[in-house]
Amino acid sequence: MKNEVEGLREEIEELRQQVEGRQVTTPHGEDKVTINEVRDFIKNELLSINPLLEFTNGSREYGKLTISNGKQTINRILIRTSKSFREKEGYPSGWITMNEDLVNKYELYLFVVKDFVSKLHILVVNQRDLMDWVGPKTADSNGTYHFYINFIHGRWIDDREGEYDCSRFYFDWTTVEKLLSSKG
């Protein structure tokens, strides 16, 4: 039920943004990002770096994925996805939301943007870095943080409140390795 409510909130906010002209609906609007597609992509990316990693699809309580090196496991992984919205402007751009009670709940946060040619772009963020990122943000009346992640002039920028350069998180799979090794 909680996931359904969050999904409805996201849809309402998306419609509000479209009405305000902030985001542009793409002709690929039907190209939703599925969790299975995202999980498979993440697994393949990580296995290309470390073929000994193991995965489960997680649980409702912890997240949509777990990652293990055989000794240590990252159980709490939050995956948020968005299709691109700024096709007319010519660059990938995603809109990610997250309730403020989730900021301290997970070890790893994966923000995924599916661009106009169906390529997945992933920002890999640990809890400490996410807390720094949301520090200057203000949650809305529902306690939700909003991230407008855009690839502009070779940099990933969140321009929801001010401008935050999140380029260092782009496909930074070393974050996963660091989390696994710090648990030992």
Legacy VTK file of the C-alpha trace (Angstrom):
# vtk DataFile Version 3.0
C-alpha trace
ASCII
DATASET POLYDATA
POINTS 184 float
0.000 0.000 0.000
2.829 2.390 0.907
4.470 1.804 -2.492
1.172 2.501 -4.259
0.722 5.770 -2.369
4.305 6.799 -3.215
3.678 5.921 -6.874
0.540 8.062 -6.932
2.417 10.962 -5.325
5.071 10.678 -8.023
2.460 10.673 -10.792
0.709 13.723 -9.318
3.999 15.602 -9.039
4.920 14.628 -12.607
1.608 16.006 -13.871
2.085 19.200 -11.837
5.558 19.661 -13.348
4.214 19.133 -16.855
1.487 21.707 -16.294
4.088 24.203 -15.035
6.196 23.534 -18.120
9.120 22.236 -16.081
9.128 18.833 -17.732
8.205 17.815 -21.229
6.416 14.546 -21.927
8.286 12.471 -24.457
6.769 10.484 -27.286
8.332 7.499 -25.511
6.070 8.081 -22.488
4.984 4.472 -22.580
8.600 3.319 -22.104
8.462 2.784 -18.372
11.525 1.728 -16.451
10.885 -1.696 -14.924
12.566 -2.899 -11.749
13.537 -6.182 -13.435
15.232 -4.312 -16.284
17.112 -2.137 -13.785
18.141 -5.013 -11.517
19.428 -7.064 -14.462
21.411 -4.085 -15.735
22.932 -3.404 -12.287
23.837 -7.064 -11.836
25.538 -7.216 -15.246
27.474 -4.007 -14.570
28.701 -5.258 -11.208
29.512 -8.748 -12.487
31.691 -7.231 -15.218
33.775 -5.676 -12.420
33.616 -8.541 -9.923
32.294 -11.871 -11.272
32.207 -13.339 -7.734
29.375 -11.095 -6.548
26.024 -12.675 -5.708
22.589 -11.081 -5.732
19.065 -11.593 -4.491
16.038 -9.568 -5.461
15.689 -8.300 -1.912
12.477 -7.845 -0.001
9.838 -5.227 0.616
11.305 -4.426 4.006
14.900 -3.899 2.881
14.901 -2.941 -0.779
14.737 -4.317 -4.286
18.208 -5.883 -4.364
20.967 -7.295 -2.161
24.617 -7.590 -3.153
27.105 -9.989 -1.549
30.781 -10.791 -2.046
30.378 -14.113 -0.201
31.526 -12.676 3.112
29.626 -9.418 3.448
26.225 -8.317 2.157
24.623 -4.974 1.381
21.014 -5.640 2.377
19.504 -2.193 2.317
19.530 -0.844 -1.240
17.007 1.699 -2.494
16.487 1.915 -6.243
14.632 4.889 -7.705
13.946 5.163 -11.430
12.794 7.770 -13.909
12.341 7.999 -17.633
13.849 11.081 -19.288
11.705 14.174 -19.583
13.705 16.774 -21.494
13.940 15.342 -24.979
13.202 18.729 -26.569
16.117 20.239 -24.674
18.305 17.411 -25.963
19.641 15.833 -22.799
18.694 13.026 -20.408
16.876 14.236 -17.343
15.170 12.297 -14.585
12.883 13.168 -11.737
13.452 11.139 -8.574
11.510 11.469 -5.327
12.209 10.045 -1.914
10.464 10.442 1.397
12.638 11.978 4.116
12.293 8.880 6.337
14.268 6.894 3.716
17.422 9.034 3.894
18.840 7.143 6.889
17.252 3.777 6.147
19.447 2.417 3.346
23.145 1.742 2.861
23.103 2.308 -0.881
20.938 4.458 -3.143
20.758 3.899 -6.908
19.137 6.669 -8.957
18.409 5.428 -12.480
17.482 7.552 -15.494
16.352 5.890 -18.730
17.140 8.176 -21.646
15.364 8.562 -24.995
17.217 5.685 -26.635
16.502 3.415 -23.629
20.028 3.660 -22.205
20.188 3.455 -18.412
22.244 5.999 -16.467
22.913 5.241 -12.800
24.050 7.405 -9.907
25.486 5.218 -7.121
25.300 6.984 -3.747
26.127 5.851 -0.222
24.158 7.049 2.802
26.680 9.693 3.920
26.831 11.261 0.447
23.046 11.219 0.145
22.743 13.027 3.469
25.143 15.706 2.168
23.126 15.952 -1.042
19.778 16.437 0.700
21.283 18.765 3.326
20.353 22.014 1.542
17.063 20.604 0.197
13.675 21.194 1.752
11.169 18.357 1.882
7.713 19.238 0.549
4.549 19.166 2.698
4.409 15.379 2.335
7.981 14.972 3.566
9.285 14.188 0.074
12.609 15.284 -1.383
12.722 15.937 -5.134
15.754 15.447 -7.351
15.821 16.806 -10.933
18.858 15.047 -12.342
20.073 16.335 -15.711
23.042 15.568 -17.931
24.101 19.037 -19.063
27.426 19.959 -20.698
29.071 16.705 -19.618
27.971 16.889 -15.970
25.135 15.345 -13.980
23.382 18.172 -12.153
20.445 18.201 -9.723
18.787 21.563 -10.308
15.688 21.169 -8.121
16.908 23.555 -5.395
19.988 25.404 -6.475
22.513 23.375 -8.403
24.206 20.244 -7.080
26.897 18.517 -9.149
26.301 14.788 -8.705
28.654 13.693 -11.509
30.969 11.855 -9.100
28.203 9.309 -8.453
27.740 8.430 -12.136
28.359 4.683 -12.505
30.586 4.818 -9.410
30.551 1.084 -8.684
33.553 1.535 -6.374
30.974 2.661 -3.823
29.627 -0.906 -3.758
33.107 -2.383 -3.297
33.879 0.117 -0.513
30.644 -0.713 1.312
31.329 -4.437 1.088
34.913 -4.079 2.295
34.003 -1.701 5.152
31.676 -4.341 6.622
34.530 -6.825 7.139
LINES 1 185
184 0 1 2 3 4 5 6 7 8 9 10 11 12 13 14 15 16 17 18 19 20 21 22 23 24 25 26 27 28 29 30 31 32 33 34 35 36 37 38 39 40 41 42 43 44 45 46 47 48 49 50 51 52 53 54 55 56 57 58 59 60 61 62 63 64 65 66 67 68 69 70 71 72 73 74 75 76 77 78 79 80 81 82 83 84 85 86 87 88 89 90 91 92 93 94 95 96 97 98 99 100 101 102 103 104 105 106 107 108 109 110 111 112 113 114 115 116 117 118 119 120 121 122 123 124 125 126 127 128 129 130 131 132 133 134 135 136 137 138 139 140 141 142 143 144 145 146 147 148 149 150 151 152 153 154 155 156 157 158 159 160 161 162 163 164 165 166 167 168 169 170 171 172 173 174 175 176 177 178 179 180 181 182 183
